[in-house]
């Protein structure tokens, strides 16, 4: 178990999806907020809130650790007693694989990561497939807008389309 550090990417499981943000301290996380007020996600805004707001009904979260070396993978480490299976670890590794092998990226320092996150506070450009909380957090840390969750759905759709076209 580890405690998140200033500028870390953290995520919390909310059932069918993981919610991402940038950890500032035990009282502050920068992330997209507003889903509780607007089910259709039209009023989502990047905000700095307390950790309880970020966690929602959960008390467990992941901390993502990024290596500056291209040969190393991102580690998603259990925090606050989180108990997950190997499949979740594979998802984190796949996310890093895509970032490292398909696009140029940089790992920003914790200070720069938080500065980048704070520069987006107040932004209302949430778009589930192209600019969601995962895109935001990964961009703050690497400069790359990437979402494993969106990629997973898109791959499933394309596989289904390929299977149907073979019939």
VMD Tcl script that builds the backbone (N, CA, C; Angstrom):
set m [mol new atoms 501]
animate dup $m
set s [atomselect $m all]
$s set {name element resname resid chain x y z} {
  {N N UNK 1 A 0.831 -1.185 0.000}
  {CA C UNK 1 A 0.000 0.000 0.000}
  {C C UNK 1 A 0.883 1.259 0.000}
  {N N UNK 2 A 0.471 2.263 -0.759}
  {CA C UNK 2 A 1.214 3.514 -0.746}
  {C C UNK 2 A 0.235 4.672 -0.629}
  {N N UNK 3 A 0.748 5.763 -0.186}
  {CA C UNK 3 A -0.034 6.990 -0.143}
  {C C UNK 3 A 0.276 7.781 -1.405}
  {N N UNK 4 A -0.728 8.413 -1.997}
  {CA C UNK 4 A -0.445 9.232 -3.179}
  {C C UNK 4 A 0.424 10.425 -2.810}
  {N N UNK 5 A 1.204 10.873 -3.785}
  {CA C UNK 5 A 2.083 12.024 -3.616}
  {C C UNK 5 A 1.575 13.174 -4.482}
  {N N UNK 6 A 2.003 14.355 -4.160}
  {CA C UNK 6 A 1.677 15.560 -4.917}
  {C C UNK 6 A 1.914 15.316 -6.413}
  {N N UNK 7 A 0.889 15.556 -7.223}
  {CA C UNK 7 A 1.011 15.403 -8.670}
  {C C UNK 7 A 0.750 14.018 -9.208}
  {N N UNK 8 A 0.386 13.051 -8.352}
  {CA C UNK 8 A 0.091 11.697 -8.833}
  {C C UNK 8 A -1.261 11.640 -9.533}
  {N N UNK 9 A -1.362 10.738 -10.510}
  {CA C UNK 9 A -2.642 10.400 -11.122}
  {C C UNK 9 A -3.274 9.346 -10.221}
  {N N UNK 10 A -4.519 9.588 -9.802}
  {CA C UNK 10 A -5.234 8.618 -8.982}
  {C C UNK 10 A -6.561 8.287 -9.652}
  {N N UNK 11 A -7.096 7.114 -9.332}
  {CA C UNK 11 A -8.403 6.740 -9.861}
  {C C UNK 11 A -9.181 5.985 -8.800}
  {N N UNK 12 A -10.492 6.042 -8.947}
  {CA C UNK 12 A -11.406 5.356 -8.040}
  {C C UNK 12 A -12.436 4.630 -8.891}
  {N N UNK 13 A -12.788 3.421 -8.476}
  {CA C UNK 13 A -13.769 2.653 -9.222}
  {C C UNK 13 A -15.175 3.089 -8.808}
  {N N UNK 14 A -15.983 3.433 -9.816}
  {CA C UNK 14 A -17.381 3.806 -9.583}
  {C C UNK 14 A -18.303 2.817 -10.292}
  {N N UNK 15 A -18.041 1.542 -10.117}
  {CA C UNK 15 A -18.914 0.529 -10.707}
  {C C UNK 15 A -18.512 0.191 -12.126}
  {N N UNK 16 A -19.163 0.810 -13.108}
  {CA C UNK 16 A -18.894 0.462 -14.509}
  {C C UNK 16 A -17.757 1.273 -15.117}
  {N N UNK 17 A -17.204 2.205 -14.373}
  {CA C UNK 17 A -16.085 2.997 -14.887}
  {C C UNK 17 A -15.172 3.417 -13.745}
  {N N UNK 18 A -13.957 3.839 -14.103}
  {CA C UNK 18 A -13.013 4.412 -13.140}
  {C C UNK 18 A -12.979 5.916 -13.346}
  {N N UNK 19 A -12.961 6.651 -12.247}
  {CA C UNK 19 A -12.888 8.111 -12.281}
  {C C UNK 19 A -11.456 8.519 -11.947}
  {N N UNK 20 A -10.890 9.469 -12.712}
  {CA C UNK 20 A -9.494 9.873 -12.580}
  {C C UNK 20 A -9.360 11.322 -12.139}
  {N N UNK 21 A -8.256 11.610 -11.446}
  {CA C UNK 21 A -7.943 12.977 -11.056}
  {C C UNK 21 A -6.466 13.121 -10.730}
  {N N UNK 22 A -6.082 14.349 -10.414}
  {CA C UNK 22 A -4.702 14.665 -10.021}
  {C C UNK 22 A -4.707 14.973 -8.529}
  {N N UNK 23 A -3.896 14.206 -7.792}
  {CA C UNK 23 A -3.803 14.366 -6.340}
  {C C UNK 23 A -2.927 15.572 -6.009}
  {N N UNK 24 A -3.450 16.456 -5.156}
  {CA C UNK 24 A -2.681 17.605 -4.685}
  {C C UNK 24 A -2.233 17.338 -3.243}
  {N N UNK 25 A -3.181 17.051 -2.388}
  {CA C UNK 25 A -2.895 16.656 -1.007}
  {C C UNK 25 A -4.128 15.940 -0.472}
  {N N UNK 26 A -4.111 15.559 0.802}
  {CA C UNK 26 A -5.217 14.774 1.350}
  {C C UNK 26 A -6.546 15.523 1.306}
  {N N UNK 27 A -6.497 16.815 1.088}
  {CA C UNK 27 A -7.720 17.606 1.044}
  {C C UNK 27 A -8.067 18.134 -0.348}
  {N N UNK 28 A -7.233 17.852 -1.348}
  {CA C UNK 28 A -7.461 18.431 -2.675}
  {C C UNK 28 A -7.130 17.470 -3.814}
  {N N UNK 29 A -8.079 17.322 -4.729}
  {CA C UNK 29 A -7.911 16.554 -5.959}
  {C C UNK 29 A -8.503 17.403 -7.080}
  {N N UNK 30 A -7.822 17.456 -8.218}
  {CA C UNK 30 A -8.327 18.197 -9.378}
  {C C UNK 30 A -8.883 17.170 -10.353}
  {N N UNK 31 A -10.159 17.332 -10.698}
  {CA C UNK 31 A -10.843 16.330 -11.535}
  {C C UNK 31 A -12.121 16.924 -12.119}
  {N N UNK 32 A -12.733 16.184 -13.042}
  {CA C UNK 32 A -14.037 16.585 -13.573}
  {C C UNK 32 A -15.098 16.317 -12.523}
  {N N UNK 33 A -15.946 17.303 -12.258}
  {CA C UNK 33 A -17.048 17.164 -11.318}
  {C C UNK 33 A -18.356 17.528 -12.016}
  {N N UNK 34 A -19.473 17.187 -11.372}
  {CA C UNK 34 A -20.772 17.602 -11.878}
  {C C UNK 34 A -21.702 16.489 -12.291}
  {N N UNK 35 A -21.236 15.239 -12.284}
  {CA C UNK 35 A -22.105 14.161 -12.751}
  {C C UNK 35 A -23.298 13.943 -11.831}
  {N N UNK 36 A -23.159 14.254 -10.552}
  {CA C UNK 36 A -24.276 14.069 -9.630}
  {C C UNK 36 A -25.411 15.060 -9.901}
  {N N UNK 37 A -25.064 16.240 -10.416}
  {CA C UNK 37 A -26.061 17.260 -10.707}
  {C C UNK 37 A -26.646 17.122 -12.108}
  {N N UNK 38 A -25.952 16.436 -13.001}
  {CA C UNK 38 A -26.382 16.355 -14.393}
  {C C UNK 38 A -26.075 14.974 -14.957}
  {N N UNK 39 A -27.077 14.110 -14.951}
  {CA C UNK 39 A -26.908 12.732 -15.404}
  {C C UNK 39 A -26.427 12.660 -16.850}
  {N N UNK 40 A -26.780 13.647 -17.673}
  {CA C UNK 40 A -26.383 13.646 -19.082}
  {C C UNK 40 A -24.976 14.211 -19.297}
  {N N UNK 41 A -24.305 14.617 -18.229}
  {CA C UNK 41 A -22.913 15.064 -18.248}
  {C C UNK 41 A -22.682 16.346 -19.046}
  {N N UNK 42 A -23.714 17.184 -19.175}
  {CA C UNK 42 A -23.580 18.428 -19.944}
  {C C UNK 42 A -22.932 19.542 -19.135}
  {N N UNK 43 A -22.912 19.409 -17.822}
  {CA C UNK 43 A -22.385 20.479 -16.965}
  {C C UNK 43 A -21.097 20.080 -16.248}
  {N N UNK 44 A -20.414 19.114 -16.782}
  {CA C UNK 44 A -19.164 18.669 -16.164}
  {C C UNK 44 A -18.134 19.793 -16.238}
  {N N UNK 45 A -17.400 19.963 -15.138}
  {CA C UNK 45 A -16.412 21.034 -15.040}
  {C C UNK 45 A -15.187 20.531 -14.287}
  {N N UNK 46 A -14.018 20.985 -14.701}
  {CA C UNK 46 A -12.799 20.634 -13.972}
  {C C UNK 46 A -12.735 21.533 -12.747}
  {N N UNK 47 A -12.558 20.907 -11.597}
  {CA C UNK 47 A -12.607 21.626 -10.332}
  {C C UNK 47 A -11.603 21.012 -9.362}
  {N N UNK 48 A -11.215 21.763 -8.361}
  {CA C UNK 48 A -10.378 21.251 -7.281}
  {C C UNK 48 A -11.281 21.065 -6.073}
  {N N UNK 49 A -11.422 19.807 -5.641}
  {CA C UNK 49 A -12.335 19.491 -4.542}
  {C C UNK 49 A -11.588 18.724 -3.456}
  {N N UNK 50 A -12.311 18.407 -2.393}
  {CA C UNK 50 A -11.716 17.550 -1.373}
  {C C UNK 50 A -11.737 16.103 -1.858}
  {N N UNK 51 A -10.973 15.262 -1.202}
  {CA C UNK 51 A -10.841 13.872 -1.649}
  {C C UNK 51 A -12.152 13.116 -1.525}
  {N N UNK 52 A -12.978 13.469 -0.543}
  {CA C UNK 52 A -14.265 12.784 -0.390}
  {C C UNK 52 A -15.160 13.002 -1.599}
  {N N UNK 53 A -15.146 14.224 -2.144}
  {CA C UNK 53 A -15.913 14.503 -3.356}
  {C C UNK 53 A -15.406 13.629 -4.493}
  {N N UNK 54 A -14.103 13.507 -4.616}
  {CA C UNK 54 A -13.503 12.678 -5.664}
  {C C UNK 54 A -13.885 11.210 -5.490}
  {N N UNK 55 A -13.800 10.708 -4.271}
  {CA C UNK 55 A -14.048 9.289 -4.008}
  {C C UNK 55 A -15.511 8.900 -4.131}
  {N N UNK 56 A -16.424 9.843 -3.922}
  {CA C UNK 56 A -17.846 9.494 -3.941}
  {C C UNK 56 A -18.151 8.562 -2.789}
  {N N UNK 57 A -18.743 7.428 -3.095}
  {CA C UNK 57 A -19.110 6.465 -2.054}
  {C C UNK 57 A -18.002 5.456 -1.748}
  {N N UNK 58 A -16.857 5.617 -2.354}
  {CA C UNK 58 A -15.760 4.677 -2.140}
  {C C UNK 58 A -14.739 5.252 -1.157}
  {N N UNK 59 A -13.969 4.376 -0.552}
  {CA C UNK 59 A -12.868 4.840 0.294}
  {C C UNK 59 A -11.549 4.245 -0.194}
  {N N UNK 60 A -11.578 3.663 -1.395}
  {CA C UNK 60 A -10.404 2.999 -1.948}
  {C C UNK 60 A -10.089 3.571 -3.318}
  {N N UNK 61 A -8.818 3.667 -3.619}
  {CA C UNK 61 A -8.421 4.238 -4.905}
  {C C UNK 61 A -7.067 3.688 -5.328}
  {N N UNK 62 A -6.738 3.923 -6.610}
  {CA C UNK 62 A -5.453 3.530 -7.171}
  {C C UNK 62 A -4.556 4.743 -7.312}
  {N N UNK 63 A -3.259 4.506 -7.226}
  {CA C UNK 63 A -2.253 5.519 -7.521}
  {C C UNK 63 A -1.468 5.011 -8.726}
  {N N UNK 64 A -1.378 5.813 -9.772}
  {CA C UNK 64 A -0.617 5.442 -10.964}
  {C C UNK 64 A 0.788 6.028 -10.850}
  {N N UNK 65 A 1.789 5.194 -11.053}
  {CA C UNK 65 A 3.176 5.641 -11.027}
  {C C UNK 65 A 3.759 5.491 -12.425}
  {N N UNK 66 A 4.249 6.580 -12.978}
  {CA C UNK 66 A 4.795 6.600 -14.326}
  {C C UNK 66 A 6.308 6.620 -14.258}
  {N N UNK 67 A 6.939 5.820 -15.102}
  {CA C UNK 67 A 8.391 5.792 -15.191}
  {C C UNK 67 A 8.834 6.683 -16.337}
  {N N UNK 68 A 9.935 7.374 -16.163}
  {CA C UNK 68 A 10.482 8.201 -17.236}
  {C C UNK 68 A 11.184 7.362 -18.282}
  {N N UNK 69 A 11.471 6.107 -17.963}
  {CA C UNK 69 A 12.152 5.221 -18.898}
  {C C UNK 69 A 11.131 4.531 -19.789}
  {N N UNK 70 A 11.332 4.617 -21.107}
  {CA C UNK 70 A 10.390 4.006 -22.044}
  {C C UNK 70 A 10.273 2.496 -21.860}
  {N N UNK 71 A 11.301 1.868 -21.359}
  {CA C UNK 71 A 11.261 0.415 -21.233}
  {C C UNK 71 A 10.450 -0.036 -20.028}
  {N N UNK 72 A 10.150 0.875 -19.130}
  {CA C UNK 72 A 9.404 0.501 -17.927}
  {C C UNK 72 A 7.926 0.760 -18.139}
  {N N UNK 73 A 7.108 0.107 -17.338}
  {CA C UNK 73 A 5.665 0.290 -17.469}
  {C C UNK 73 A 5.134 1.153 -16.328}
  {N N UNK 74 A 3.922 1.625 -16.512}
  {CA C UNK 74 A 3.233 2.360 -15.457}
  {C C UNK 74 A 2.770 1.348 -14.428}
  {N N UNK 75 A 2.897 1.698 -13.196}
  {CA C UNK 75 A 2.404 0.831 -12.150}
  {C C UNK 75 A 1.148 1.441 -11.570}
  {N N UNK 76 A 0.126 0.628 -11.404}
  {CA C UNK 76 A -1.087 1.068 -10.719}
  {C C UNK 76 A -1.064 0.339 -9.391}
  {N N UNK 77 A -0.892 1.073 -8.330}
  {CA C UNK 77 A -0.619 0.475 -7.027}
  {C C UNK 77 A -1.820 0.631 -6.115}
  {N N UNK 78 A -2.091 -0.418 -5.379}
  {CA C UNK 78 A -3.203 -0.371 -4.437}
  {C C UNK 78 A -2.972 0.688 -3.363}
  {N N UNK 79 A -4.036 1.348 -3.014}
  {CA C UNK 79 A -3.979 2.329 -1.932}
  {C C UNK 79 A -5.205 2.152 -1.057}
  {N N UNK 80 A -5.107 2.529 0.186}
  {CA C UNK 80 A -6.222 2.464 1.131}
  {C C UNK 80 A -6.885 1.092 1.196}
  {N N UNK 81 A -6.094 0.042 1.155}
  {CA C UNK 81 A -6.634 -1.300 1.334}
  {C C UNK 81 A -7.360 -1.855 0.122}
  {N N UNK 82 A -7.152 -1.285 -1.040}
  {CA C UNK 82 A -7.843 -1.742 -2.242}
  {C C UNK 82 A -7.378 -3.136 -2.632}
  {N N UNK 83 A -8.310 -4.005 -2.917}
  {CA C UNK 83 A -7.986 -5.374 -3.291}
  {C C UNK 83 A -8.569 -5.650 -4.666}
  {N N UNK 84 A -7.733 -5.734 -5.670}
  {CA C UNK 84 A -8.165 -5.958 -7.046}
  {C C UNK 84 A -7.498 -7.213 -7.598}
  {N N UNK 85 A -7.995 -7.656 -8.750}
  {CA C UNK 85 A -7.400 -8.848 -9.348}
  {C C UNK 85 A -6.424 -8.471 -10.457}
  {N N UNK 86 A -5.798 -9.461 -11.038}
  {CA C UNK 86 A -4.767 -9.266 -12.041}
  {C C UNK 86 A -5.291 -8.552 -13.288}
  {N N UNK 87 A -6.565 -8.728 -13.614}
  {CA C UNK 87 A -7.131 -8.084 -14.794}
  {C C UNK 87 A -6.983 -6.576 -14.705}
  {N N UNK 88 A -7.219 -5.995 -13.543}
  {CA C UNK 88 A -7.084 -4.549 -13.380}
  {C C UNK 88 A -5.647 -4.105 -13.580}
  {N N UNK 89 A -4.688 -4.880 -13.111}
  {CA C UNK 89 A -3.285 -4.541 -13.327}
  {C C UNK 89 A -2.945 -4.575 -14.806}
  {N N UNK 90 A -3.517 -5.525 -15.526}
  {CA C UNK 90 A -3.280 -5.623 -16.964}
  {C C UNK 90 A -3.814 -4.387 -17.685}
  {N N UNK 91 A -4.932 -3.848 -17.214}
  {CA C UNK 91 A -5.492 -2.642 -17.825}
  {C C UNK 91 A -4.521 -1.468 -17.689}
  {N N UNK 92 A -3.935 -1.339 -16.527}
  {CA C UNK 92 A -2.980 -0.243 -16.306}
  {C C UNK 92 A -1.764 -0.407 -17.208}
  {N N UNK 93 A -1.277 -1.623 -17.340}
  {CA C UNK 93 A -0.121 -1.876 -18.203}
  {C C UNK 93 A -0.462 -1.606 -19.667}
  {N N UNK 94 A -1.678 -1.963 -20.075}
  {CA C UNK 94 A -2.106 -1.725 -21.448}
  {C C UNK 94 A -2.164 -0.223 -21.739}
  {N N UNK 95 A -2.668 0.548 -20.798}
  {CA C UNK 95 A -2.726 2.001 -20.961}
  {C C UNK 95 A -1.327 2.544 -21.222}
  {N N UNK 96 A -0.372 2.143 -20.433}
  {CA C UNK 96 A 1.000 2.621 -20.615}
  {C C UNK 96 A 1.603 2.133 -21.908}
  {N N UNK 97 A 1.290 0.889 -22.253}
  {CA C UNK 97 A 1.783 0.349 -23.515}
  {C C UNK 97 A 1.344 1.241 -24.672}
  {N N UNK 98 A 0.086 1.630 -24.671}
  {CA C UNK 98 A -0.412 2.473 -25.755}
  {C C UNK 98 A 0.273 3.826 -25.762}
  {N N UNK 99 A 0.428 4.416 -24.616}
  {CA C UNK 99 A 1.072 5.729 -24.548}
  {C C UNK 99 A 2.518 5.618 -25.026}
  {N N UNK 100 A 3.247 4.619 -24.552}
  {CA C UNK 100 A 4.674 4.524 -24.842}
  {C C UNK 100 A 4.981 4.072 -26.255}
  {N N UNK 101 A 4.115 3.277 -26.834}
  {CA C UNK 101 A 4.445 2.695 -28.127}
  {C C UNK 101 A 3.755 3.353 -29.315}
  {N N UNK 102 A 2.802 4.211 -29.094}
  {CA C UNK 102 A 2.082 4.780 -30.217}
  {C C UNK 102 A 2.195 6.293 -30.323}
  {N N UNK 103 A 2.578 6.959 -29.275}
  {CA C UNK 103 A 2.658 8.415 -29.315}
  {C C UNK 103 A 3.886 8.889 -28.545}
  {N N UNK 104 A 4.330 10.083 -28.880}
  {CA C UNK 104 A 5.417 10.675 -28.104}
  {C C UNK 104 A 4.825 11.242 -26.821}
  {N N UNK 105 A 5.554 11.098 -25.746}
  {CA C UNK 105 A 5.062 11.593 -24.469}
  {C C UNK 105 A 6.219 12.067 -23.613}
  {N N UNK 106 A 5.856 12.774 -22.569}
  {CA C UNK 106 A 6.818 13.264 -21.589}
  {C C UNK 106 A 6.194 13.030 -20.221}
  {N N UNK 107 A 6.985 12.678 -19.245}
  {CA C UNK 107 A 6.464 12.561 -17.884}
  {C C UNK 107 A 6.769 13.883 -17.182}
  {N N UNK 108 A 5.724 14.637 -16.869}
  {CA C UNK 108 A 5.903 15.926 -16.210}
  {C C UNK 108 A 6.178 15.746 -14.721}
  {N N UNK 109 A 6.926 16.662 -14.161}
  {CA C UNK 109 A 7.215 16.646 -12.725}
  {C C UNK 109 A 5.902 16.819 -11.962}
  {N N UNK 110 A 5.885 16.461 -10.684}
  {CA C UNK 110 A 4.671 16.676 -9.887}
  {C C UNK 110 A 4.216 18.142 -9.916}
  {N N UNK 111 A 5.153 19.062 -9.829}
  {CA C UNK 111 A 4.809 20.490 -9.837}
  {C C UNK 111 A 4.172 20.897 -11.166}
  {N N UNK 112 A 4.772 20.449 -12.263}
  {CA C UNK 112 A 4.237 20.769 -13.586}
  {C C UNK 112 A 2.893 20.081 -13.810}
  {N N UNK 113 A 2.738 18.860 -13.315}
  {CA C UNK 113 A 1.475 18.134 -13.446}
  {C C UNK 113 A 0.348 18.905 -12.773}
  {N N UNK 114 A 0.577 19.362 -11.554}
  {CA C UNK 114 A -0.450 20.116 -10.832}
  {C C UNK 114 A -0.693 21.466 -11.509}
  {N N UNK 115 A 0.364 22.101 -11.987}
  {CA C UNK 115 A 0.217 23.373 -12.700}
  {C C UNK 115 A -0.652 23.188 -13.945}
  {N N UNK 116 A -0.409 22.114 -14.688}
  {CA C UNK 116 A -1.205 21.818 -15.887}
  {C C UNK 116 A -2.659 21.571 -15.496}
  {N N UNK 117 A -2.872 20.808 -14.430}
  {CA C UNK 117 A -4.239 20.524 -13.972}
  {C C UNK 117 A -4.945 21.812 -13.552}
  {N N UNK 118 A -4.262 22.631 -12.767}
  {CA C UNK 118 A -4.883 23.885 -12.317}
  {C C UNK 118 A -5.163 24.846 -13.471}
  {N N UNK 119 A -4.388 24.743 -14.542}
  {CA C UNK 119 A -4.629 25.619 -15.702}
  {C C UNK 119 A -5.953 25.299 -16.384}
  {N N UNK 120 A -6.512 24.141 -16.103}
  {CA C UNK 120 A -7.774 23.717 -16.727}
  {C C UNK 120 A -8.981 23.886 -15.798}
  {N N UNK 121 A -8.760 24.338 -14.546}
  {CA C UNK 121 A -9.883 24.524 -13.626}
  {C C UNK 121 A -10.884 25.494 -14.251}
  {N N UNK 122 A -12.139 25.101 -14.198}
  {CA C UNK 122 A -13.216 25.902 -14.789}
  {C C UNK 122 A -13.578 25.472 -16.204}
  {N N UNK 123 A -12.745 24.651 -16.817}
  {CA C UNK 123 A -13.017 24.196 -18.185}
  {C C UNK 123 A -14.240 23.287 -18.206}
  {N N UNK 124 A -15.086 23.512 -19.212}
  {CA C UNK 124 A -16.307 22.722 -19.387}
  {C C UNK 124 A -16.311 22.052 -20.761}
  {N N UNK 125 A -15.263 21.328 -21.077}
  {CA C UNK 125 A -15.150 20.685 -22.394}
  {C C UNK 125 A -15.252 19.171 -22.298}
  {N N UNK 126 A -15.997 18.687 -21.310}
  {CA C UNK 126 A -16.149 17.245 -21.132}
  {C C UNK 126 A -16.831 16.633 -22.353}
  {N N UNK 127 A -16.229 15.577 -22.868}
  {CA C UNK 127 A -16.775 14.824 -23.993}
  {C C UNK 127 A -16.384 13.383 -23.743}
  {N N UNK 128 A -17.325 12.546 -23.392}
  {CA C UNK 128 A -17.027 11.199 -22.913}
  {C C UNK 128 A -16.030 10.436 -23.784}
  {N N UNK 129 A -16.202 10.367 -25.110}
  {CA C UNK 129 A -15.233 9.582 -25.876}
  {C C UNK 129 A -13.907 10.270 -26.163}
  {N N UNK 130 A -13.813 11.605 -25.977}
  {CA C UNK 130 A -12.585 12.277 -26.383}
  {C C UNK 130 A -11.962 13.228 -25.386}
  {N N UNK 131 A -12.664 13.552 -24.298}
  {CA C UNK 131 A -12.109 14.474 -23.301}
  {C C UNK 131 A -12.793 14.227 -21.959}
  {N N UNK 132 A -12.545 13.064 -21.390}
  {CA C UNK 132 A -13.154 12.729 -20.103}
  {C C UNK 132 A -12.115 12.856 -18.979}
  {N N UNK 133 A -12.463 12.401 -17.795}
  {CA C UNK 133 A -11.568 12.553 -16.643}
  {C C UNK 133 A -10.256 11.788 -16.820}
  {N N UNK 134 A -10.298 10.656 -17.492}
  {CA C UNK 134 A -9.070 9.889 -17.724}
  {C C UNK 134 A -8.179 10.609 -18.736}
  {N N UNK 135 A -8.769 11.110 -19.825}
  {CA C UNK 135 A -7.998 11.908 -20.787}
  {C C UNK 135 A -7.318 13.075 -20.071}
  {N N UNK 136 A -8.082 13.768 -19.221}
  {CA C UNK 136 A -7.571 14.932 -18.502}
  {C C UNK 136 A -6.383 14.560 -17.613}
  {N N UNK 137 A -6.531 13.543 -16.772}
  {CA C UNK 137 A -5.471 13.182 -15.817}
  {C C UNK 137 A -4.210 12.688 -16.528}
  {N N UNK 138 A -4.380 11.849 -17.544}
  {CA C UNK 138 A -3.220 11.338 -18.279}
  {C C UNK 138 A -2.527 12.482 -19.022}
  {N N UNK 139 A -3.319 13.429 -19.572}
  {CA C UNK 139 A -2.739 14.593 -20.250}
  {C C UNK 139 A -1.919 15.437 -19.270}
  {N N UNK 140 A -2.440 15.658 -18.076}
  {CA C UNK 140 A -1.708 16.459 -17.084}
  {C C UNK 140 A -0.333 15.857 -16.795}
  {N N UNK 141 A -0.245 14.535 -16.758}
  {CA C UNK 141 A 1.001 13.845 -16.406}
  {C C UNK 141 A 1.925 13.614 -17.597}
  {N N UNK 142 A 1.338 13.402 -18.813}
  {CA C UNK 142 A 2.165 12.988 -19.951}
  {C C UNK 142 A 2.061 13.892 -21.178}
  {N N UNK 143 A 1.055 14.756 -21.215}
  {CA C UNK 143 A 0.830 15.561 -22.412}
  {C C UNK 143 A 0.048 14.825 -23.477}
  {N N UNK 144 A -0.378 13.605 -23.187}
  {CA C UNK 144 A -1.123 12.770 -24.130}
  {C C UNK 144 A -2.550 12.600 -23.621}
  {N N UNK 145 A -3.512 12.814 -24.501}
  {CA C UNK 145 A -4.914 12.554 -24.131}
  {C C UNK 145 A -5.216 11.109 -24.485}
  {N N UNK 146 A -5.358 10.282 -23.474}
  {CA C UNK 146 A -5.542 8.846 -23.675}
  {C C UNK 146 A -6.536 8.325 -22.646}
  {N N UNK 147 A -7.385 7.386 -23.069}
  {CA C UNK 147 A -8.320 6.753 -22.147}
  {C C UNK 147 A -8.411 5.271 -22.455}
  {N N UNK 148 A -7.908 4.461 -21.552}
  {CA C UNK 148 A -8.004 3.014 -21.710}
  {C C UNK 148 A -9.469 2.599 -21.802}
  {N N UNK 149 A -10.296 3.210 -20.966}
  {CA C UNK 149 A -11.703 2.820 -20.919}
  {C C UNK 149 A -12.397 3.063 -22.257}
  {N N UNK 150 A -12.141 4.211 -22.868}
  {CA C UNK 150 A -12.719 4.508 -24.175}
  {C C UNK 150 A -12.146 3.552 -25.221}
  {N N UNK 151 A -10.827 3.328 -25.180}
  {CA C UNK 151 A -10.200 2.416 -26.139}
  {C C UNK 151 A -10.786 1.016 -26.038}
  {N N UNK 152 A -11.072 0.576 -24.824}
  {CA C UNK 152 A -11.639 -0.750 -24.615}
  {C C UNK 152 A -13.015 -0.852 -25.273}
  {N N UNK 153 A -13.846 0.154 -25.089}
  {CA C UNK 153 A -15.186 0.156 -25.694}
  {C C UNK 153 A -15.070 0.184 -27.214}
  {N N UNK 154 A -14.185 1.050 -27.732}
  {CA C UNK 154 A -14.020 1.138 -29.179}
  {C C UNK 154 A -13.528 -0.184 -29.770}
  {N N UNK 155 A -12.592 -0.825 -29.093}
  {CA C UNK 155 A -12.109 -2.121 -29.580}
  {C C UNK 155 A -13.231 -3.144 -29.592}
  {N N UNK 156 A -14.050 -3.153 -28.551}
  {CA C UNK 156 A -15.178 -4.095 -28.494}
  {C C UNK 156 A -16.149 -3.837 -29.641}
  {N N UNK 157 A -16.413 -2.578 -29.934}
  {CA C UNK 157 A -17.308 -2.231 -31.037}
  {C C UNK 157 A -16.721 -2.692 -32.359}
  {N N UNK 158 A -15.432 -2.430 -32.572}
  {CA C UNK 158 A -14.806 -2.822 -33.833}
  {C C UNK 158 A -14.736 -4.342 -33.982}
  {N N UNK 159 A -14.467 -5.050 -32.906}
  {CA C UNK 159 A -14.441 -6.510 -32.961}
  {C C UNK 159 A -15.823 -7.032 -33.322}
  {N N UNK 160 A -16.850 -6.466 -32.705}
  {CA C UNK 160 A -18.230 -6.896 -33.000}
  {C C UNK 160 A -18.558 -6.611 -34.454}
  {N N UNK 161 A -18.167 -5.426 -34.950}
  {CA C UNK 161 A -18.427 -5.089 -36.348}
  {C C UNK 161 A -17.697 -6.057 -37.280}
  {N N UNK 162 A -16.449 -6.399 -36.956}
  {CA C UNK 162 A -15.676 -7.338 -37.776}
  {C C UNK 162 A -16.344 -8.715 -37.784}
  {N N UNK 163 A -16.815 -9.143 -36.627}
  {CA C UNK 163 A -17.464 -10.446 -36.535}
  {C C UNK 163 A -18.750 -10.460 -37.355}
  {N N UNK 164 A -19.520 -9.392 -37.293}
  {CA C UNK 164 A -20.771 -9.317 -38.037}
  {C C UNK 164 A -20.523 -9.241 -39.527}
  {N N UNK 165 A -19.460 -8.602 -39.943}
  {CA C UNK 165 A -19.172 -8.493 -41.376}
  {C C UNK 165 A -18.702 -9.826 -41.960}
  {N N UNK 166 A -18.200 -10.726 -41.095}
  {CA C UNK 166 A -17.761 -12.040 -41.546}
  {C C UNK 166 A -18.924 -13.013 -41.735}
  {N N UNK 167 A -20.079 -12.655 -41.216}
  {CA C UNK 167 A -21.239 -13.571 -41.288}
  {C C UNK 167 A -21.863 -13.612 -42.639}
}
mol reanalyze $m
mol bondsrecalc $m
mol representation Tube
mol addrep $m
